Amino acid sequence: MRAPVPGLPVVGQAVVGLAVLMAAGCGGTVPPPDEDRLPVKIGAIISQTGVYAMLGDDMETAMRLYLDDHGGRLGGRAAELVVADDGGGSEQARKEARRLIDDVSVDVLTGLIASPVAVSVVDEAAGGTPVVVANAGSDELDGPNVFRVSYTNRAHGSAAGRYAAERYGRRGAVLMASDYSAGVETLDGFAEGYGAEPLKRILTPHGRVTDLKPYLDQIPPEAGLLFAFYAGGEAVAFARTFKQLGYDTRIELLACMNLTDEDVLRAIGPDAEGITSVGMYSPALDNPDNAAFVARWRARTGANPSAVALQSWDALRLIDAALARGGDLTHALGEVGELAGPRGTFRLDAAHNPVQNWYARQYQNGVNRVIATIPP
């Protein structure tokens, strides 16, 4: 028997009970709670093991830091970060994406360090669950539900090529990269921005090379510039080999952002000194938002933030801004507009890719110092 409601007349008790019984008898249900009051679930697919694990550490730390700094809320709603390990592989990432969508019922997927991983996750989301790419640069990542806060590989390479043509002149460039989509597409972008065909392209098997000397030995003696793309553990191996074999005295090196990002610099050590790279972020950028972000990151980690950390922070910042708009999340993500922040102001174009400044950075005494700004 239903317990009496204190302060409600007996007749009122009967009316309340009758209403409940009528709803049950007629197949009615008690109205569900307002969706805007439910916790939002963020599914983060991150490399916690494998060649990109060191990048994954920064990615997860940045996302949790953002949530901590915002009281565990996004767009005014309680938020839960559900992390899944892609193991650096596309098939594991695909399975995790399906689990997060079907079993966890996440509202949005994010993370995604490697391009092959991101492609498989976007395919699995198939125009349904929105995907906010925090790092992967694959040129083929697109769709009405796909939003990227990092960059495309082609845009990254093109910015480096434009800078190289202006800084070094077109004096015979050699392009070298790990042989997978990110490496190949970045080299294609470099050639486009450089405005001249390279003397040679050297591709190394992705994730399977322990000795880079035979590949560096393929650089023609007349070459004046080497542009290189490597990330994660491969970036560490390249930078050490390049320096220890004395190539830094033989040829100018221009690196992609990934090769000298702060997360890998900690592993490379002094062999990175003097390397010039092109990227969309540096902890040395001089603006108030970056000063606050760097201070907060150092307080948590004792180190400078990487581009991966900044991108992961911005992935949650974009989701936060979209949730605050209300309504359909996919639609809201496309309507956020410009976001000012640590990297400077950026916006998403019609294909949901960032329009942003790029920066030439030189690694000096533990910091990627900005030496030039490259407009979009």
N, C-alpha and C positions, 0 to 999 in steps of 0.2 A: 504494500500500500504506500502511495506517495506521501512523504512527510509534509505536514502543513507548512506553509510559507508564513513566517512571523509577520504580524501586522496586516495580513490580507484577510478580509472577511471570508466567511465560509462560502458564500455564494461565489466570490471571486476565485476561491480555490477550485470550485467545481468547473468554472468557466475555463480556467487555465488547463485543468486536466482534460476537459472535453476537447479543447483545441488541439492538444498533443495527440489524443487518440484519433481525432478526425484526420489529422495529417498523416498518421501512420496507416489508418485504414484506407485512405484514398491514394496511397502510394506517394504522398508528399514527403519531403525531407526538410529538416531544419536547414535554412540557408547556409551555404558554406561561408567561412570567414573571408573577408576582403583579401584578395591576393596580395595587395600592397602591404598588408600587415604580416604576411608570411615571411620567414627567412628566405633570402635569396641564396641559391647554391651555385658556387663558382667551381666548375670542374677544371683543374689545372693539370695538364699533361706535360710532365717535366722529366728530363733525363736525370734520374737519380743514380743510375749506374751507366757504364759504357763510356765512350770517348768524350762525351760532352757533360760528364757528371760535374766537373768544376763549374761549368756554366749554369747547370741546374741548381747548384747551391745558391748562387747569386739570385737566380730567378725566384726561387721559393722564399728566400730571405726578404727580398724586396716586396713581394706580395703580402707576406705576413706583417712586414713593417708598416705598409700602407694601412692595412686593417687595424693594426694596433694604434696608429696615429689618428684613426677616425672612429675610435670607440667600437670597433667590430661592426661598423655599419656602412652600407653603400646606398646612396640615394635615400637615406633616412630609414632604411630597412636593416634589420639584423642580417649579417652575411656569414656564410660558412664556406671556407676554402677546403675543397676536397682534392687532394693531390694524388695523382697516379703516375707511376714510373713507366716511361716508354722504352727504357733500356737502350735508347739510341736506335731502335729499329721500328720500321713502319708497320710491320704486322702486329707487334705488341701494342703499338700506339692505336691501331685500328680497333683491336679488341678492347682496350681500355676506354676508348671513345664510346663504343657501343654499350659497355657496362655503365659508364657514367650517364649516358642518355636514358637507357632502359631501366636500370636498376636503382640509380641514385636520383634520377629525374632532375639533373642539373638545369639551371636556367640559361647558362652560357658556358662555352668551352674557351679556355685560353692556355697560355704557355706556349709550347711548340717551338723548340730550339732549332732542330734540323729541318731542312726543306722536305726531304722525303717523308719524314714524320708528319709534317704539317699537311702535305698533299693527301696522305692517307686519312687523316682526321677530317679534313674538309670533305673528302669523298663520302665518308661515313655519315657526316652531319647532313649531307645531301639537301641543302636548301632549307633545312628545318631549324634545329638549334643554332643560335648565333655563335660565331667563332671569332674571337679577338686574338689575332696572331701577335705574340709579344716579341718574337725574334725572327723566325724563318723568313728568308727573302725570296723564295721561289717565285719566278715571274708568272707561273701558271696558276698561282693561288688567286682565285676570284670567285665571285658569286654574290647574289643579293644579301646573303647572310654572313659574308666574310669581311672582316675589318682588320686592318693592319696598322700597328703603331710603330713598327720598326722601319722598314725600307724594302724596296725591291732590289734584287741582285743587280739588275741592269742599271738602276739609278745609282747604286753604290759605285759600280764600275765606271759609269759615265762621269760621275763627279771626279773620281780619281784620274780618269783620262784627260778631262779638261784641265785639271790642275797640273798634271804632268806636262802637257803640251805647253802651258804657260811658263812653268817653273824650269823645266829641263830642256824644252825644245823637242822637236821630233827628230831625235838623233839615233834611232834604231833601238826599239824596245823589245825585250823578251818578256813573255807572259808565262807565269808558272802557277799551277794550282792543283789541288786535290781533284781527282776526276769524278765529280758528281755534280748534280744540278747547280748548287750554289757556286762552286768553283767555275764551271764552264760559263754560266750566265754572267758572272761578274767579269770574267775576261772578255766576253762579248761586249758588255757595256763599256769596258775600258777602251777597246779598239774603236768603238763608236765615238766616245768622247775625245779620244786622242786624235782622231782624224787621219790616221795613217795605219797601214797594215804593219803588224809586228814582224820582227825578223824571224821569230820562232815562238811556238807555243809548246810548253812542256807540261804534260799532265802526269800526275803520279797516282797509282791505284789508291782509291779512297780507303783509309783505315787499314792498309795492309803493307805499308812501307816502313821498314825499320832503319834503312840506310839511304839517305837522300843524296849522298855524294855522287853516284852515277848520274843522277838527274841534273844536279848543278853543273856537272862536267859537260853537259850538252849546251851550255850557254856559249854562243859564238864569241870569239875574242874581240870582234868589232862592236859588240853590243855596248850601248852607253847607259841603259836603264833596265832594271828588272822590276816588274810589278808582280807581286806574289799574293795569292789568296790561300790562307790556311786558317783553321779554327781549332779550338780545344787542344787536345793533346798533340795533334799534328802541328799546330802553331808553335808549340813549345819545341818540338823536334826540329822544325825548320829554322827557327831563330837561333837555336844553339849551334846547329850544323853550319849555317851561313857564317856565323861569327868565328867559330872555332877552326874552320877551314880557310879563313882569311879572305872570304869573298867580299867582305865589307871594304877591303882595300882595293878591290879589282873593279867594282861596278856600283853605281848608285842603286839603292834599294828604295822602292816605294811600296808600302804594304797596305793591304786592306785593313779596315778597322779591327776585324776579328783577330788578326795576327798579333796586335799589340793592345788588345783590350785589357783593362785592369785585372780581370780575373786570371788571365794567362800570364800577365807580366809577373805576378807573384811567383809563378813557377819558373819563368825564364830567367829572372834575376838580371845580373849586370850585362848579360849578352844582348839585352834589348836596348842598351844605352845608345842614343843617337838615331834610332830608327824613326823615319818619317812615315806617317800613315794618314789615310783619309777616312773620316768617320762622321757620324751625325751627332756625336756627343763627346765631351771631355769634362772631367771633374774640375778642370781649370777654367771653364767658361765663367765669365764675369757678369753675373746677373743675380738679383736677390733670391729668386726661386732656387737657383742652383746652389747658392751659398747655404741656404736652409737645408736643402736635400743632402748635400755633402756632409754638413755638420751632423744631421740625424743619422746618416749611414755610418759615419765614423764612430758615433757614440754607440751604435749597435755592434759594429764589426771590427773597429780599430783600423780600417783600411779605407782607401778611396773606392767609390762606387764605379762599377763597370758600365759599359753601354747596355749590357744585358740587364743589369739591375735597374737602370733608368727606364728601359723599355718595359720591363715588367711592372714597375711602379706606374708608368703611364697607361699600361693595359687596364689596371684596376681604376685608374683615374678616369679613363674613358667610360668604363662600365658604370662608375659612380655617377658621372655627369648624365649618362643616358637614363639610369634608373631614376634620377631626380626629376627628369622630364615626365616620367609616368607613361602609361600606355604600353603598346607593343614594344618590347625591348629591341628587336631588330630594327624597327623603324626609328626608334629613338637614337640608336647608335649612329645612324646616318644623318641625324639632324643636330648633333652636338655642335658642329661648327669649329671655330678656332679654339685651340687650347694653348694658353701661355704656360710655360713651365721651365724646368731646368735646362732643357736643350735650346730654349727660345720658343717662339710661337710656331705652331704647326697646325695644319688642317688636313682633312682627308679629301681627296679628289673624288671624281665621279665613280672611279673604280674602287674607292675606299682604301687608297694607298696614301701615305703621308706626302705632303708638299712641305719641304723643310730646308733649312740651311744645312750645308755640309762644312766640315772643318778639316784643314790640314793640321796635324798634330805632330810634334816632335817629342820623343821621350827623353827627358832630361832630369836627372837626379830624382827619379821616382815619380815623375808627373808627366802626363801627356799634355804638354803646353801647346796652346793654340797659336799657330803662326800665320794662318790665313783663313778667311771665311770664303766659302764657295757657295754662291746663291743657288737656289733650286734650278 
